[in-house]
Amino acid sequence: MVEREVLDDGLTLLFERVPGVRSASIGVWLRMGSRHEPLRLSGICHFIEHLLFKGTQSRSARDISLLTDRMGGNLDAFTSKEMTCFYSRVLDEHLGMAVELLADIVRRPLFEVTELERERQVILEEIRMVNDSPEDRIYDLFSESFWPGNSLGRPIQGTLDSVSGMSRRSVQNFFRRAYVPENMLVSVAGHITSRDRKRVRKAFSGLMPGKRVRPGRKPRFVPGIRKESRKELEQVHLLLGVPGLAQGDDDRFTLHVLNTVLGGSISSRLFRRIREERGLAYSVSSHVHAHEGGGLITVYAGTSPDRAKEVLSLAIDELRNLAQTQPEQEEVDVARDHLKGNMLLALESTTSRMSRAAREEMVLGRHMTTDEIGNRLDAIDGEQLRALAEKLFAKQQAALAVVGNSRRLRVRESSLAL
């Protein structure tokens, strides 16, 4: 059971005691990501994520690395479109050190000039690496093209121009506005004691107050086709997408079962038809992307130029079929069992438990038990899948992004009508 506390400074703390484990995970979560950045500072959340590991008022970057190794666990972070997280998983006996270290990192960063400039170059190389990787680049291209003018469409890592132009002062000012108790929460899961809880309260109390981040502007989806030709590549990478559901939508469980049937597992329709039966692609899958105010359902495949049109046609056929024909109950049962199995396996990871509690708090404002989730999944049948597919796919114009050797791929926008 997840227990919730709110400190006097407004910071939310979440605790979940997990019997029978020797590990504990702690995460400091920020309700801000690339979606909440001004255009001129695109990528600053990701930049700050990197910089917080480069030294505090009492520790150098080397000190942070040595302490992490001494704890025998891991220390990491990530930035997404709507959140940033710093987390550590350690043996229970070292949780106190992990708490103190994370608090130091997110409360007292130094932003030393030399380290800032060095890390700027690291991020610029990361941006170049993403741009050179068609599997990564296609998602940025899709977002930029079909959520135009909205911050959700910008790359999380920023651009070469925006990152090059960020000053130390702009980084410091953004950090002070963002890392306030109104935008943060701390989640802890594993073998934790009352003493550990006191350590967390002490380490994170007394944060300077600030303002809660404003919700992101609702995105407007624009269908169409966007190509980025790469003649040197041997494959064509395709990303087909339609609008999905916003995060926290009541139909989200049905959507995840629907996605599993479509392309979310190795027994899914897309995997079976495109890879197993025809051998047209090594990698093919579908994904759910849920954000505040909107979402996407995407189908990805990497294939040879002369097979791209057939792969695209098969993917569109499956979207249409799901909207028109009710799946057999056995197919629904397999997808549901797949999701339930993944959920139960994740319970063995204290990091997964810590993350789930934090995400539920930020998105739902409440915490669901595994029985509640299981019951919601068990109640889904084939007709519910078909009805949701009809709602999302029928009479919809899909969008398509293409990266790679696409000279021979001729696609009309009318062929993307579902």
ChimeraX attribute file (.defattr): number of C-alpha atoms within 10 A of each C-alpha:
attribute: neighborCount
match mode: 1-to-1
recipient: residues
	/A:1	11
	/A:2	19
	/A:3	13
	/A:4	15
	/A:5	13
	/A:6	13
	/A:7	15
	/A:8	11
	/A:9	15
	/A:10	19
	/A:11	21
	/A:12	20
	/A:13	21
	/A:14	21
	/A:15	25
	/A:16	21
	/A:17	18
	/A:18	20
	/A:19	9
	/A:20	8
	/A:21	15
	/A:22	14
	/A:23	21
	/A:24	28
	/A:25	30
	/A:26	27
	/A:27	26
	/A:28	23
	/A:29	24
	/A:30	25
	/A:31	22
	/A:32	25
	/A:33	24
	/A:34	27
	/A:35	25
	/A:36	24
	/A:37	21
	/A:38	11
	/A:39	16
	/A:40	14
	/A:41	23
	/A:42	26
	/A:43	28
	/A:44	26
	/A:45	31
	/A:46	22
	/A:47	23
	/A:48	22
	/A:49	19
	/A:50	19
	/A:51	24
	/A:52	22
	/A:53	26
	/A:54	25
	/A:55	21
	/A:56	22
	/A:57	13
	/A:58	11
	/A:59	19
	/A:60	15
	/A:61	14
	/A:62	12
	/A:63	15
	/A:64	20
	/A:65	15
	/A:66	11
	/A:67	16
	/A:68	20
	/A:69	12
	/A:70	12
	/A:71	19
	/A:72	12
	/A:73	18
	/A:74	15
	/A:75	23
	/A:76	14
	/A:77	17
	/A:78	15
	/A:79	23
	/A:80	16
	/A:81	23
	/A:82	19
	/A:83	20
	/A:84	21
	/A:85	22
	/A:86	22
	/A:87	23
	/A:88	23
	/A:89	27
	/A:90	24
	/A:91	17
	/A:92	19
	/A:93	15
	/A:94	16
	/A:95	26
	/A:96	18
	/A:97	16
	/A:98	28
	/A:99	26
	/A:100	15
	/A:101	20
	/A:102	23
	/A:103	19
	/A:104	20
	/A:105	22
	/A:106	18
	/A:107	20
	/A:108	15
	/A:109	21
	/A:110	20
	/A:111	21
	/A:112	14
	/A:113	11
	/A:114	10
	/A:115	15
	/A:116	21
	/A:117	15
	/A:118	12
	/A:119	17
	/A:120	20
	/A:121	14
	/A:122	14
	/A:123	21
	/A:124	18
	/A:125	13
	/A:126	14
	/A:127	20
	/A:128	14
	/A:129	13
	/A:130	17
	/A:131	15
	/A:132	12
	/A:133	12
	/A:134	23
	/A:135	19
	/A:136	13
	/A:137	20
	/A:138	25
	/A:139	20
	/A:140	18
	/A:141	23
	/A:142	26
	/A:143	19
	/A:144	18
	/A:145	22
	/A:146	24
	/A:147	18
	/A:148	16
	/A:149	13
	/A:150	18
	/A:151	24
	/A:152	25
	/A:153	21
	/A:154	25
	/A:155	22
	/A:156	24
	/A:157	23
	/A:158	24
	/A:159	19
	/A:160	18
	/A:161	12
	/A:162	15
	/A:163	22
	/A:164	15
	/A:165	13
	/A:166	17
	/A:167	13
	/A:168	14
	/A:169	10
	/A:170	13
	/A:171	18
	/A:172	15
	/A:173	10
	/A:174	16
	/A:175	17
	/A:176	14
	/A:177	15
	/A:178	22
	/A:179	22
	/A:180	22
	/A:181	25
	/A:182	20
	/A:183	22
	/A:184	22
	/A:185	23
	/A:186	27
	/A:187	28
	/A:188	33
	/A:189	25
	/A:190	28
	/A:191	21
	/A:192	23
	/A:193	12
	/A:194	7
	/A:195	9
	/A:196	18
	/A:197	17
	/A:198	11
	/A:199	16
	/A:200	22
	/A:201	17
	/A:202	14
	/A:203	18
	/A:204	24
	/A:205	15
	/A:206	14
	/A:207	17
	/A:208	14
	/A:209	16
	/A:210	14
	/A:211	12
	/A:212	16
	/A:213	15
	/A:214	8
	/A:215	13
	/A:216	17
	/A:217	14
	/A:218	16
	/A:219	19
	/A:220	14
	/A:221	19
	/A:222	15
	/A:223	20
	/A:224	16
	/A:225	18
	/A:226	17
	/A:227	20
	/A:228	16
	/A:229	14
	/A:230	17
	/A:231	13
	/A:232	8
	/A:233	15
	/A:234	13
	/A:235	22
	/A:236	26
	/A:237	26
	/A:238	29
	/A:239	23
	/A:240	21
	/A:241	24
	/A:242	21
	/A:243	23
	/A:244	21
	/A:245	21
	/A:246	18
	/A:247	17
	/A:248	17
	/A:249	15
	/A:250	10
	/A:251	15
	/A:252	16
	/A:253	20
	/A:254	23
	/A:255	21
	/A:256	19
	/A:257	25
	/A:258	26
	/A:259	24
	/A:260	27
	/A:261	26
	/A:262	24
	/A:263	23
	/A:264	24
	/A:265	20
	/A:266	15
	/A:267	18
	/A:268	20
	/A:269	22
	/A:270	29
	/A:271	26
	/A:272	17
	/A:273	17
	/A:274	22
	/A:275	18
	/A:276	15
	/A:277	10
	/A:278	11
	/A:279	12
	/A:280	21
	/A:281	18
	/A:282	12
	/A:283	13
	/A:284	24
	/A:285	23
	/A:286	23
	/A:287	17
	/A:288	21
	/A:289	14
	/A:290	18
	/A:291	21
	/A:292	18
	/A:293	16
	/A:294	19
	/A:295	19
	/A:296	18
	/A:297	19
	/A:298	24
	/A:299	24
	/A:300	23
	/A:301	26
	/A:302	24
	/A:303	22
	/A:304	18
	/A:305	18
	/A:306	16
	/A:307	16
	/A:308	23
	/A:309	17
	/A:310	13
	/A:311	24
	/A:312	21
	/A:313	12
	/A:314	15
	/A:315	25
	/A:316	19
	/A:317	13
	/A:318	16
	/A:319	19
	/A:320	19
	/A:321	18
	/A:322	22
	/A:323	21
	/A:324	15
	/A:325	15
	/A:326	17
	/A:327	19
	/A:328	11
	/A:329	13
	/A:330	11
	/A:331	17
	/A:332	22
	/A:333	18
	/A:334	17
	/A:335	24
	/A:336	24
	/A:337	15
	/A:338	16
	/A:339	20
	/A:340	17
	/A:341	11
	/A:342	10
	/A:343	15
	/A:344	12
	/A:345	11
	/A:346	14
	/A:347	15
	/A:348	13
	/A:349	19
	/A:350	25
	/A:351	23
	/A:352	16
	/A:353	23
	/A:354	26
	/A:355	22
	/A:356	17
	/A:357	25
	/A:358	29
	/A:359	17
	/A:360	14
	/A:361	18
	/A:362	18
	/A:363	15
	/A:364	13
	/A:365	11
	/A:366	13
	/A:367	18
	/A:368	14
	/A:369	10
	/A:370	13
	/A:371	9
	/A:372	11
	/A:373	13
	/A:374	17
	/A:375	11
	/A:376	13
	/A:377	20
	/A:378	15
	/A:379	11
	/A:380	18
	/A:381	20
	/A:382	20
	/A:383	15
	/A:384	17
	/A:385	25
	/A:386	20
	/A:387	18
	/A:388	17
	/A:389	24
	/A:390	20
	/A:391	13
	/A:392	20
	/A:393	25
	/A:394	18
	/A:395	12
	/A:396	16
	/A:397	19
	/A:398	24
	/A:399	23
	/A:400	27
	/A:401	23
	/A:402	26
	/A:403	27
	/A:404	24
	/A:405	21
	/A:406	23
	/A:407	13
	/A:408	12
	/A:409	15
	/A:410	8
	/A:411	12
	/A:412	10
	/A:413	13
	/A:414	10
	/A:415	12
	/A:416	20
	/A:417	16
	/A:418	19
